[in-house]
Each structure stands twice: as C-alpha cells, then as structure tokens.
C-alpha cells in the first residue's frame, strides 16, 4: 500500500480555515456558494442501445479553486453521483479535464481547477429500455473549494432526455467536441524502470507534465520532476510506505508538448521490481 498525497476532509478544512494571518482577515461564510453547476446532454432523444455523453459544466468563482480526481498534497477529489427516474441508463466513470499545477508556500503541490471546466460522463441506454420514456437526470457533486480558506460544498444540476424509437438527428456539437478532445491512452513511448524510478521517453516530446492518479505509487519529488522541459521525464517514487513486493505503478494524466502543441494522454503501467 502507499499513503496518498491528499489528506482527510476534516484535517484539511480545520488546518486551512484556522492557519495564517490572511485567513484570519477573511472569515468563511458557509452560506455562500462558490461553484455553479449545469448539466447538458449530447442528445435530447435516444433509442435503446444508444451511447451518449453528459457534460457537467462547473463555473468556479474568481480566485477560488477546487481539486482534480487524483493526488494532491492537500484537498481531496470531488465526487459525482447521479439520480434518475429510470433504471434504463448506465453511467460510466466521469472524465475530468487535465488540471493545473498550483505550488503554494512550503513546497505544497496541488492539482487544481479554476474558472470553468466541463466534466464528461459517458452514458449508455440499456437495450431493454422501453419507449416512450421521459428521463430526468440529476448530477450531484461534493467538493472542497479553496481561496484563503477551504470549504466543503455541494452542487446539483438537472437535465432531461427522451427515450424513443429514433435517435436525435441533431446532437449538441459543443458536447461532442469535448468528447472528441478527450485524452487517449499513451501508446507510443519507451519506459525504463529501476527499483525506485521510471524514465519515460515519448518520441518528439520536448516538455512533460504529469498528474498522478490515486492508483499511482507515491511520487517522491513531483514539484521538480512533474513538470520538465526535456526529451524524457524521470519520476522517483517513495517506496517507504509500500510492501517491497508491491509493483511500482505509474498512473495518471500526462501532458506532452510536441511540435509546439500540447497533447493530453492517460498512462497506466507498472513494473515488478
């Protein structure tokens, strides 16, 4: 096992709300909401067996940030859940956009979101779905949001679709364009392992940024090693919390700059020392 970079909700909230002169100057208002959510569907009408996407749009107040679905030094990942008036839908795992690195005093590294993001959720209509059917979908998100202090908040958004005999011939292209830009699995790469390191080389890459998932073996120095302008990236792991027989796992989101453009990938690979 490894100890994740992030800590529990109670520790983070109590620590960040009560520490520092800047925090004392601005007291938290638990009645305020610092994130607004809306929900969009790629299709308004679907038939049995169809697949579609929901876009969960989150607008974050200026100066505030929340955390991505992976490792950070503080904070915790948001959680999303769904409610519907039918059992005819099957929800896939939410796909979060690539976050930003945020380094705070004390060498604290968090992976965060600011301003506006869209979380994409793949959905499938079960083959057994009966038409016609009016479906109401509610998405709920629980998250930690921070500025001078941190607050646990939650938000909901609702949309509706119809299950019918035909599929919507004019889907929402703005949602589909997000789907077309989703990170893909990294395939073309070379990786060299040692007992505590992984060195990754992607042909043509000149800049790497790595954002570890919860399943990643804990990195030892991600501030220095997680954002490098180089033809390769080396990640050193902290194995002090692991069973020596555990494999080393490199798992998360990888941003790579090639030919002057950034591309985003998923990587999940492991090595048995």
C-alpha positions in Angstrom: 0.0 0.0 0.0 1.0 3.7 -0.3 -0.1 6.7 1.6 -1.8 9.2 -0.8 -0.7 12.7 -1.0 -4.0 14.2 0.0 -5.4 14.1 3.5 -8.8 13.8 5.0 -11.6 16.4 4.8 -11.5 17.2 8.5 -7.8 17.8 8.6 -7.7 20.0 5.5 -10.7 22.1 6.5 -9.6 22.7 10.1 -6.0 23.4 9.1 -6.6 25.7 6.2 -9.5 27.6 7.8 -7.6 28.3 11.0 -4.0 28.9 9.9 -2.4 32.2 8.8 -3.0 35.9 9.2 -4.6 36.2 5.8 -7.2 33.6 6.8 -8.0 35.5 10.0 -8.7 38.6 8.0 -11.5 36.9 6.0 -13.8 34.6 7.9 -15.6 31.8 6.0 -19.2 32.2 5.1 -20.8 28.8 5.0 -23.9 30.1 3.3 -22.1 31.2 0.2 -21.8 29.0 -2.9 -18.5 29.3 -4.8 -19.3 27.0 -7.7 -22.2 26.8 -10.1 -23.1 23.6 -12.0 -25.2 22.9 -15.1 -25.8 19.7 -16.9 -26.0 19.2 -20.7 -26.7 16.1 -22.8 -25.2 15.4 -26.2 -28.6 14.1 -27.4 -32.2 15.1 -26.4 -33.7 11.9 -27.9 -32.2 8.4 -27.8 -33.2 4.9 -28.5 -32.4 1.6 -26.8 -28.7 0.7 -27.0 -27.5 4.2 -27.8 -24.5 5.8 -26.2 -24.3 9.5 -25.4 -22.5 12.0 -23.2 -23.4 14.3 -20.4 -21.3 17.5 -19.9 -21.2 18.6 -16.2 -20.3 22.2 -16.5 -18.7 23.8 -13.4 -18.1 27.5 -13.1 -15.8 28.4 -10.2 -15.8 31.9 -8.6 -12.9 34.1 -9.4 -9.9 33.5 -7.1 -11.2 30.1 -5.9 -10.1 26.6 -6.9 -11.1 23.0 -6.4 -9.2 19.8 -6.9 -8.9 17.2 -9.6 -9.7 13.5 -9.3 -6.2 12.4 -8.4 -3.3 13.0 -6.0 -2.6 16.4 -4.4 -0.7 17.5 -1.3 -3.9 19.0 0.2 -7.6 18.9 -0.6 -9.5 15.9 -1.8 -11.0 14.8 -5.1 -14.6 15.8 -5.9 -17.2 13.0 -6.1 -20.1 12.9 -8.6 -23.2 10.9 -8.3 -26.4 10.5 -10.4 -30.1 10.1 -9.8 -32.7 9.3 -12.5 -36.4 8.2 -12.6 -35.4 5.0 -14.5 -33.1 2.1 -14.4 -32.6 2.3 -18.2 -29.3 4.3 -18.0 -25.8 3.1 -17.2 -23.3 5.8 -16.2 -19.6 5.4 -16.9 -16.7 7.0 -15.0 -16.5 10.8 -15.2 -13.6 12.1 -17.3 -12.0 15.1 -15.8 -10.1 17.6 -17.9 -6.3 18.0 -17.3 -5.7 20.1 -14.2 -3.2 22.9 -13.5 -0.3 22.7 -11.1 -0.5 25.0 -8.1 2.6 25.4 -5.9 1.9 27.1 -2.5 4.5 28.3 0.1 6.0 25.4 1.9 6.5 23.4 -1.3 2.9 22.3 -1.4 1.8 21.0 -4.8 -1.8 20.7 -5.7 -3.5 19.8 -8.9 -6.5 22.2 -9.3 -9.2 23.7 -11.4 -10.1 27.4 -11.7 -12.6 29.4 -13.7 -14.7 27.0 -15.9 -14.4 23.3 -16.6 -16.5 20.6 -18.2 -16.5 17.0 -16.8 -17.7 14.5 -19.4 -19.7 11.4 -18.4 -20.3 8.6 -20.9 -23.8 7.1 -20.6 -25.5 4.1 -22.3 -29.2 3.4 -22.8 -29.9 -0.2 -21.8 -31.0 -2.5 -24.6 -34.1 -3.3 -22.5 -35.2 0.3 -22.3 -38.8 0.8 -23.3 -40.0 3.8 -25.4 -41.5 6.3 -25.0 -39.9 7.4 -21.7 -39.2 10.8 -20.3 -36.0 10.7 -18.3 -34.9 13.2 -15.7 -31.2 13.1 -14.8 -29.8 14.9 -11.7 -26.0 15.1 -11.2 -24.7 15.9 -7.7 -21.1 16.9 -6.9 -19.4 17.2 -3.5 -16.1 19.1 -3.5 -13.7 21.2 -1.5 -13.2 24.7 -2.7 -10.4 27.0 -1.5 -9.2 30.6 -1.5 -7.7 32.0 1.7 -9.6 29.2 3.4 -11.3 26.0 2.3 -14.9 25.0 2.4 -16.7 21.7 1.7 -19.6 22.4 -0.7 -22.0 20.5 -2.9 -24.0 21.4 -6.0 -26.7 19.8 -8.2 -27.8 20.2 -11.8 -30.6 18.5 -13.8 -31.4 17.8 -17.4 -33.9 15.7 -19.3 -33.9 13.4 -22.3 -36.4 11.2 -24.0 -36.1 7.6 -24.9 -38.0 7.0 -28.1 -37.8 4.8 -31.3 -35.4 7.2 -33.0 -32.2 9.0 -32.1 -31.8 12.8 -32.1 -30.5 13.7 -35.6 -29.1 17.0 -34.4 -26.9 16.4 -31.3 -25.3 19.1 -29.3 -22.0 19.6 -31.1 -20.5 21.6 -28.2 -20.7 18.4 -26.0 -19.5 16.2 -28.8 -16.5 18.5 -29.4 -15.4 17.9 -25.8 -15.8 14.2 -26.3 -13.6 14.4 -29.4 -10.8 16.0 -27.4 -10.8 13.5 -24.5 -7.3 12.2 -23.5 -6.4 8.9 -25.2 -4.2 6.2 -23.8 -0.5 6.8 -24.4 0.8 4.0 -26.7 4.0 5.3 -28.4 6.5 5.5 -25.6 9.6 3.9 -24.1 9.9 3.4 -20.3 12.9 2.3 -18.3 12.4 1.1 -14.7 14.7 0.8 -11.7 13.8 -0.1 -8.1 12.6 3.5 -7.4 12.4 5.3 -10.7 10.6 5.3 -14.0 12.1 7.2 -17.0 9.6 7.9 -19.7 10.5 8.9 -23.3 7.9 9.9 -25.9 9.3 10.4 -29.5 9.3 14.1 -30.4 8.4 15.3 -26.9 10.1 18.4 -25.6 8.0 19.1 -22.4 6.2 16.8 -19.9 3.7 17.4 -17.1 2.5 14.5 -15.0 -0.6 14.4 -12.8 -0.8 11.2 -10.7 -4.0 9.3 -10.1 -5.0 7.8 -6.8 -3.6 4.4 -8.0 -0.1 5.8 -8.7 2.8 4.8 -6.5 3.5 7.9 -4.5 6.0 10.2 -6.2 8.9 11.5 -4.1 9.5 14.9 -5.7 6.8 15.9 -8.1 7.4 19.6 -7.8 10.7 19.2 -9.6 10.0 16.1 -11.6 6.4 16.6 -12.6 7.0 19.5 -15.0 10.1 19.3 -17.1 11.3 20.7 -20.4 13.3 17.7 -21.7 13.2 14.9 -24.2 12.3 12.5 -21.3 10.8 12.5 -17.8 12.0 10.7 -14.7 9.7 10.1 -11.8 11.2 8.9 -8.5 8.9 7.1 -6.2 8.6 7.0 -2.4 8.5 3.3 -1.5 8.8 3.8 2.3 5.1 3.1 2.8 4.9 0.1 0.3 5.3 -3.6 0.7 8.6 -4.4 -1.0 6.7 -7.0 -3.1 4.3 -4.4 -4.5 4.7 -3.3 -8.1 5.6 0.2 -9.0 2.7 1.9 -10.8 2.9 4.9 -13.0 -0.7 6.0 -13.4 -2.4 9.3 -14.2 -2.7 12.1 -16.8 0.3 13.1 -18.9 0.5 16.3 -20.9 3.2 16.3 -23.6 4.4 19.2 -25.8 5.3 18.1 -29.3 5.9 20.3 -32.4 4.8 23.3 -30.3 1.4 21.8 -29.3 0.2 20.3 -26.0 -1.5 16.9 -26.1 -3.0 15.0 -23.2 -2.9 11.3 -22.5 -3.7 8.7 -20.0 -1.0 6.4 -18.8 -1.2 3.3 -16.5 1.7 1.0 -16.5 3.6 -0.9 -13.7 6.8 -2.7 -13.0 7.5 -5.5 -10.6 11.0 -4.9 -9.0 
